[in-house]
Amino acid sequence: MKTKVFFLVCMLLLVGSQGMQSQSGSLPVVDLSKNYPLEKLRLQDMASVEYVPLETTDDILLSGNAALSAVGDKYILVHEFQLGDIYLFDRHTGKLKSHFNHKGGSGMEYTWIKNGTILDEKAEEIYVCSQYIQIYSLEGKYKRTLKIDCFDHDMKIIDYNDESLLIYDDVVIEPGREKQTVQTPYRFVSKKDGSTLSTLNLHFPRRNSNAVARQEENGWYPFQFYYPHNMHYGSDIMIMDLSCDTLYQLSANKKLTPIFARKPSVYASEPKNVWTPLLTTDKFMLFGTFILDFNTTGKKGIEFMYDFKTGQVKKVSIMDQELNYGIRGPREWDSGSGTAIAKNRSAEFVSAPAMLEAYQKKRLKGNGNEVAKNLLEDDNQVVRILTFK
C-alpha cells in the first residue's frame, strides 16, 4: 500500500475549567463560535525553563526525524521511527545510558516503530510499538511480546498505570473493512501479557476520522491529518475525542470525570470543526481546533483560553521570546510539538543552531546560556523542559 502523508499544523486553544463539575451544578460549556477578545501572552511568563543537551559523538547522531518519547525522573527516551534506533539518556546530564536497535523479522524484533515508544521507569522497561508491542530492558534485552496487532487496526497506545496500557482504536478506513470500526474505542490491556482487562465506558454511535481512503490506479492510500491525541495530565489522561462533545479526565484508578462540554457540536457542520488536546496544567488547559476538510491540507484553528479559576474565555496567542523569532520579532509557540512529561510539565526538542542563535542574541532563559556556550552547530538536539507556574 502506498502511503501519502499530509501534515496539519494545529493551532493552540487554551481552554479549561478547574474542571470538576460540582455535585449540584451543570457541566461548564465552552462556545467555540463566539468572538472572544484576543490576548497576547509570553511563554516565558507562564513557565520556567530548563535545558538538557543530549550527548553527541560519532556513534550518537540523531536525525531530524528523531522523536522525543519521554522525559522521566531519571531518563530521557528518544527513538527513530524508520531507522529503529532507541536511545536512553540521563535525565540530568544528557549522557547516553544505552542504545539499541532490534529492527528485523524475528519474534524478538520489530520492523519499524509505527506507534511510538513508552518508558516505564518503575518497571525499568521500554515498550516499542510496532506490528506488536515488544518490551525490552533499559539496556535493550528482549523480555516479552504483547501480541496486539498494531498493523491490522490503526491505534494509539498510551501508558496508563503500573498494570495496564490504554489502547485507542482508530476508525477503520480500508475499503471493504469499514464495518470493523468499533463504537467503544478505548480499552485497557495488560502490560504482562496483552490481554484485554476492560473497556472504557465511552460509546460513540458515530465516529469521525482524521483519515480517508483515496483510490488510485494501483489501489488506495490514506489521506491523513496528524494531530496531538489524548494527553497525560500527570498520572491522569485528558480525553478529547474527535467524535465527542465532552472533555473527560481519566484518573489512574479508572475514574472517568466529565470536565466541560463544547458547542457547537463536532457534528454541527461540514466540514467538521474538531478539537484536540495539547497540554493540561493546574491553571489551564491547552487544546486546539481544526477543520477536518479532506479537500485541503488543513486549515488553521482558533486559539482560546479558559481560566480554571475564573472561567474566563478569550482568544490567545502565546509568544516564544527565546527560540521562535522572525524578522518582526517573537512568533507563536507551538505546544503541539511538545510531550507531556509530568504534572504541569512539557518537553520539546530544540535544534543546536536554534540554541546558538538565541545565545548570540542573548535571549535564553534558565540554564540556556550555560548549555549553549558548549554547543556546536551539528550537535544533537537539546531538550527544553517547561514547568508551568
C-alpha positions as CSV (number, residue, x, y, z in Angstrom):
1,M,0.0,0.0,0.0
2,K,1.4,3.4,-0.9
3,T,1.2,6.0,1.8
4,K,1.0,9.7,1.3
5,V,1.1,11.9,4.4
6,F,-0.2,15.4,4.7
7,F,0.7,17.3,7.9
8,L,-1.7,19.6,9.7
9,V,-0.4,22.5,11.8
10,C,-2.8,22.6,14.7
11,M,-3.1,25.9,16.5
12,L,-3.5,26.2,20.2
13,L,-6.7,26.5,22.1
14,L,-6.2,27.4,25.7
15,V,-9.4,26.2,27.4
16,G,-10.3,24.5,30.5
17,S,-12.2,24.6,33.8
18,Q,-11.0,23.7,37.1
19,G,-12.7,21.1,35.5
20,M,-14.5,19.4,38.3
21,Q,-18.3,19.7,38.0
22,S,-20.0,20.4,41.3
23,Q,-22.4,17.9,42.6
24,S,-25.4,20.2,42.0
25,G,-24.1,22.4,39.2
26,S,-24.3,21.8,35.5
27,L,-21.3,21.0,33.3
28,P,-19.5,24.1,32.0
29,V,-20.0,24.7,28.3
30,V,-17.4,26.5,26.0
31,D,-18.9,28.1,23.0
32,L,-16.3,27.8,20.2
33,S,-18.3,30.0,17.8
34,K,-18.1,33.2,20.0
35,N,-15.9,36.1,19.1
36,Y,-13.8,36.2,22.2
37,P,-11.2,39.0,22.8
38,L,-7.6,38.3,21.8
39,E,-4.8,38.5,24.3
40,K,-1.1,38.0,23.6
41,L,0.8,36.1,26.2
42,R,4.5,35.4,26.8
43,L,5.5,31.7,27.2
44,Q,8.4,32.8,29.5
45,D,5.9,34.5,31.8
46,M,3.9,31.3,32.1
47,A,6.7,28.7,32.6
48,S,10.3,28.3,33.9
49,V,12.8,26.7,31.6
50,E,15.5,24.0,31.8
51,Y,17.7,22.7,29.0
52,V,19.3,19.3,28.8
53,P,21.8,18.8,25.9
54,L,21.9,15.3,24.5
55,E,25.3,13.8,24.2
56,T,26.8,13.8,20.7
57,T,29.5,11.5,19.4
58,D,30.3,9.8,16.1
59,D,28.1,6.9,17.3
60,I,25.3,9.0,18.8
61,L,23.9,11.1,16.0
62,L,20.1,11.9,15.9
63,S,18.4,12.6,12.7
64,G,15.8,15.3,12.1
65,N,13.1,12.6,12.4
66,A,14.1,11.6,15.9
67,A,11.2,11.7,18.3
68,L,11.3,12.7,22.0
69,S,9.2,10.0,23.6
70,A,9.5,10.6,27.3
71,V,11.3,12.6,30.0
72,G,11.1,10.8,33.3
73,D,12.8,11.3,36.7
74,K,15.9,9.5,35.7
75,Y,15.9,9.1,31.9
76,I,15.1,10.7,28.5
77,L,13.8,8.3,25.8
78,V,14.3,9.1,22.1
79,H,13.6,6.9,19.1
80,E,13.9,6.9,15.3
81,F,10.7,5.8,13.6
82,Q,12.2,4.4,10.4
83,L,15.7,3.6,11.4
84,G,14.6,1.7,14.6
85,D,17.2,3.2,16.9
86,I,16.3,3.5,20.6
87,Y,18.4,6.0,22.8
88,L,18.2,6.3,26.5
89,F,19.9,9.4,28.0
90,D,20.4,10.6,31.6
91,R,17.7,13.0,32.5
92,H,20.0,15.5,34.2
93,T,23.3,15.3,32.2
94,G,22.1,14.2,28.8
95,K,24.8,11.5,28.7
96,L,23.9,8.3,26.9
97,K,22.9,5.4,29.1
98,S,22.0,2.8,26.4
99,H,21.4,2.5,22.7
100,F,19.9,-0.5,20.8
101,N,18.3,-1.3,17.5
102,H,16.4,-4.6,17.2
103,K,15.0,-3.9,13.7
104,G,14.4,-7.2,12.0
105,G,11.9,-10.0,11.3
106,S,12.3,-12.4,14.3
107,G,9.8,-12.7,17.1
108,M,12.0,-10.6,19.3
109,E,12.5,-7.8,16.8
110,Y,10.4,-5.0,15.2
111,T,10.0,-3.9,11.6
112,W,9.8,-0.2,12.4
113,I,8.4,1.9,15.2
114,K,4.9,2.5,14.0
115,N,3.1,3.7,17.2
116,G,6.0,5.1,19.2
117,T,7.8,4.0,22.3
118,I,6.9,4.1,26.1
119,L,9.3,4.4,29.0
120,D,8.2,2.6,32.2
121,E,10.8,3.8,34.7
122,K,9.3,2.0,37.7
123,A,9.5,-1.4,35.9
124,E,12.7,-0.4,34.1
125,E,11.2,-1.3,30.7
126,I,10.9,0.2,27.2
127,Y,7.9,-0.6,25.0
128,V,8.4,-0.5,21.3
129,C,5.1,-0.3,19.5
130,S,5.5,-1.9,16.0
131,Q,3.5,-4.7,14.5
132,Y,3.2,-6.0,18.0
133,I,4.4,-4.4,21.3
134,Q,7.9,-5.6,22.0
135,I,9.2,-5.0,25.6
136,Y,12.9,-4.6,26.4
137,S,15.0,-3.8,29.4
138,L,16.6,-0.4,29.6
139,E,19.7,-1.9,28.1
140,G,17.8,-3.4,25.2
141,K,17.5,-7.0,26.3
142,Y,14.3,-8.7,25.0
143,K,11.8,-9.5,27.7
144,R,8.4,-10.3,26.1
145,T,5.8,-9.5,23.4
146,L,2.3,-8.2,23.7
147,K,0.5,-9.7,20.7
148,I,-1.7,-6.8,20.0
149,D,-1.8,-6.4,16.2
150,C,-0.9,-2.7,15.7
151,F,-0.8,-3.0,11.9
152,D,-4.2,-4.6,11.3
153,H,-6.0,-1.8,13.1
154,D,-4.5,1.7,13.5
155,M,-4.4,2.6,17.1
156,K,-2.9,4.9,19.7
157,I,-1.1,3.3,22.7
158,I,-0.9,5.3,25.9
159,D,1.0,4.4,29.1
160,Y,-1.8,4.2,31.8
161,N,-0.6,2.8,35.1
162,D,1.6,0.1,36.6
163,E,-0.5,-2.7,35.3
164,S,-2.0,-1.6,32.0
165,L,-1.9,0.4,28.8
166,L,-4.8,2.4,27.3
167,I,-5.5,1.4,23.7
168,Y,-7.5,3.7,21.4
169,D,-8.7,2.0,18.2
170,D,-8.9,4.4,15.2
171,V,-11.7,4.4,12.7
172,V,-11.1,1.7,10.0
173,I,-10.9,3.3,6.6
174,E,-9.7,0.5,4.5
175,P,-12.2,-0.2,1.7
176,G,-14.3,-3.2,2.5
177,R,-13.5,-3.2,6.2
178,E,-15.2,0.0,7.4
179,K,-17.7,-2.0,9.4
180,Q,-15.0,-3.2,11.6
181,T,-14.9,0.2,13.3
182,V,-15.8,-0.1,16.9
183,Q,-18.1,2.2,18.8
184,T,-16.2,1.8,22.2
185,P,-12.7,2.5,21.1
186,Y,-10.9,2.8,24.4
187,R,-9.7,-0.4,26.2
188,F,-7.3,-1.4,28.9
189,V,-4.8,-4.1,28.1
190,S,-2.4,-5.9,30.5
191,K,1.3,-4.9,30.5
192,K,2.1,-8.5,31.4
193,D,0.5,-10.5,28.6
194,G,-1.5,-8.0,26.4
195,S,-4.9,-9.4,27.4
196,T,-7.9,-7.1,27.5
197,L,-8.7,-6.1,31.1
198,S,-11.7,-3.9,30.5
199,T,-13.3,-1.4,28.1
200,L,-13.7,2.2,29.0
201,N,-17.4,3.2,29.2
202,L,-17.3,5.7,26.3
203,H,-19.6,4.7,23.4
204,F,-19.8,6.7,20.2
205,P,-22.7,5.8,17.8
206,R,-21.0,7.9,15.1
207,R,-17.2,8.4,14.8
208,N,-15.2,11.0,13.0
209,S,-11.8,10.0,11.5
210,N,-8.7,12.0,10.8
211,A,-8.2,10.0,7.6
212,V,-10.0,8.9,4.5
213,A,-9.2,6.3,1.8
214,R,-8.2,7.7,-1.5
215,Q,-8.3,5.5,-4.6
216,E,-5.5,5.4,-7.2
217,E,-4.6,3.2,-10.1
218,N,-2.7,0.6,-8.1
219,G,-5.0,0.6,-5.0
220,W,-5.7,3.0,-2.2
221,Y,-3.8,5.2,0.2
222,P,-4.8,7.1,3.4
223,F,-5.1,10.8,3.2
224,Q,-4.4,11.8,6.8
225,F,-4.2,14.7,9.2
226,Y,-1.8,14.2,12.1
227,Y,-2.7,15.9,15.4
228,P,-1.9,15.6,19.1
229,H,-4.1,12.9,20.6
230,N,-5.4,12.2,24.2
231,M,-2.8,13.5,26.6
232,H,-1.4,13.0,30.1
233,Y,-2.1,15.4,32.9
234,G,0.3,13.9,35.5
235,S,-0.9,10.3,36.0
236,D,-4.3,11.2,34.6
237,I,-5.3,11.3,30.9
238,M,-7.4,14.0,29.2
239,I,-9.7,12.5,26.6
240,M,-10.9,14.9,23.9
241,D,-12.2,12.7,21.2
242,L,-12.9,13.8,17.6
243,S,-16.3,12.1,17.9
244,C,-17.4,13.6,21.3
245,D,-18.6,17.0,22.6
246,T,-17.3,16.4,26.1
247,L,-13.8,16.6,27.6
248,Y,-13.2,13.8,30.1
249,Q,-10.5,13.3,32.7
250,L,-9.5,9.7,33.2
251,S,-7.7,9.1,36.6
252,A,-5.2,6.3,37.3
253,N,-7.9,4.3,39.1
254,K,-10.2,4.3,36.0
255,K,-12.5,7.1,37.3
256,L,-13.9,9.0,34.3
257,T,-15.0,12.6,35.0
258,P,-16.6,15.0,32.5
259,I,-14.8,18.3,32.7
260,F,-16.6,20.6,30.2
261,A,-18.7,20.4,27.1
262,R,-18.4,22.3,23.8
263,K,-20.8,23.9,21.4
264,P,-21.5,23.8,18.5
265,S,-21.3,20.0,18.3
266,V,-18.4,18.3,16.4
267,Y,-21.2,17.1,14.1
268,A,-22.8,20.6,13.6
269,S,-21.1,21.5,10.3
270,E,-19.4,20.1,7.2
271,P,-16.5,20.0,7.1
272,K,-16.4,19.3,10.8
273,N,-14.7,21.6,13.3
274,V,-13.0,19.1,15.7
275,W,-10.8,19.6,18.7
276,T,-7.5,18.2,20.1
277,P,-5.8,18.4,23.5
278,L,-2.3,19.8,23.8
279,L,-1.4,20.4,27.4
280,T,-3.1,20.5,30.8
281,T,-1.9,22.3,33.9
282,D,-3.4,23.1,37.2
283,K,-4.4,26.5,35.9
284,F,-5.4,26.0,32.3
285,M,-5.7,23.5,29.5
286,L,-4.3,24.0,26.0
287,F,-6.3,22.5,23.2
288,G,-6.7,23.2,19.5
289,T,-9.5,23.1,17.0
290,F,-9.0,22.4,13.3
291,I,-11.3,22.0,10.2
292,L,-11.5,18.3,9.2
293,D,-11.5,19.2,5.5
294,F,-10.0,16.4,3.3
295,N,-10.2,18.7,0.2
296,T,-7.3,20.8,1.7
297,T,-4.1,20.1,3.5
298,G,-5.6,21.6,6.7
299,K,-7.0,24.9,8.0
300,K,-5.7,26.7,11.0
301,G,-7.8,26.5,14.1
302,I,-8.7,29.2,16.6
303,E,-6.9,29.9,19.9
304,F,-8.8,30.2,23.2
305,M,-8.1,30.4,26.9
306,Y,-10.4,29.2,29.6
307,D,-9.1,30.2,33.0
308,F,-9.7,27.4,35.6
309,K,-10.3,29.8,38.5
310,T,-12.4,32.5,36.9
311,G,-14.0,30.6,34.0
312,Q,-13.0,33.4,31.7
313,V,-12.7,32.6,28.0
314,K,-10.6,34.5,25.5
315,K,-8.6,34.1,22.4
316,V,-4.8,33.9,23.0
317,S,-1.5,34.0,21.1
318,I,1.4,32.6,23.1
319,M,4.7,34.1,22.0
320,D,8.1,32.4,22.5
321,Q,10.6,35.1,23.5
322,E,13.6,32.7,23.3
323,L,13.7,30.4,20.3
324,N,11.0,31.3,17.8
325,Y,11.9,34.6,16.3
326,G,11.2,36.0,12.9
327,I,12.0,39.3,11.1
328,R,9.3,41.1,13.0
329,G,10.1,39.6,16.4
330,P,8.9,36.7,18.5
331,R,6.5,34.2,16.9
332,E,3.9,31.8,18.4
333,W,4.9,28.8,20.4
334,D,3.8,25.5,19.0
335,S,2.7,23.5,22.0
336,G,1.6,20.7,19.8
337,S,5.2,19.8,19.3
338,G,5.7,19.1,23.0
339,T,5.4,16.0,25.1
340,A,3.5,16.0,28.4
341,I,6.1,14.5,30.9
342,A,4.7,15.2,34.4
343,K,2.1,17.3,36.1
344,N,2.5,20.9,34.9
345,R,5.5,20.0,32.7
346,S,6.1,19.7,29.0
347,A,9.3,18.9,27.0
348,E,10.3,19.5,23.4
349,F,13.3,19.3,21.1
350,V,15.3,22.4,20.2
351,S,18.0,22.2,17.5
352,A,21.6,23.2,18.2
353,P,21.5,26.0,15.6
354,A,18.4,27.5,17.2
355,M,20.0,27.4,20.6
356,L,23.2,29.1,19.3
357,E,21.2,31.8,17.5
358,A,19.3,32.6,20.7
359,Y,22.5,32.5,22.7
360,Q,24.1,35.1,20.4
361,K,21.1,37.3,20.7
362,K,21.1,36.9,24.5
363,R,17.5,35.6,24.6
364,L,18.0,32.3,26.5
365,K,16.5,31.8,30.0
366,G,17.2,29.3,32.8
367,N,20.4,27.4,32.2
368,G,20.2,28.1,28.5
369,N,23.4,30.2,28.3
370,E,25.4,27.6,30.2
371,V,24.3,24.9,27.8
372,A,24.5,26.9,24.6
373,K,28.1,28.1,25.1
374,N,29.4,24.5,24.8
375,L,27.3,23.6,21.7
376,L,28.4,23.1,18.1
377,E,26.0,23.6,15.2
378,D,26.0,19.8,14.3
379,D,25.4,18.6,17.8
380,N,22.3,16.6,18.8
381,Q,19.1,18.3,19.8
382,V,18.7,19.9,23.2
383,V,15.6,19.1,25.3
384,R,13.8,22.1,26.6
385,I,11.7,21.4,29.7
386,L,8.9,23.8,30.6
387,T,7.5,23.9,34.1
388,F,4.3,25.9,34.2
389,K,3.7,28.2,37.1
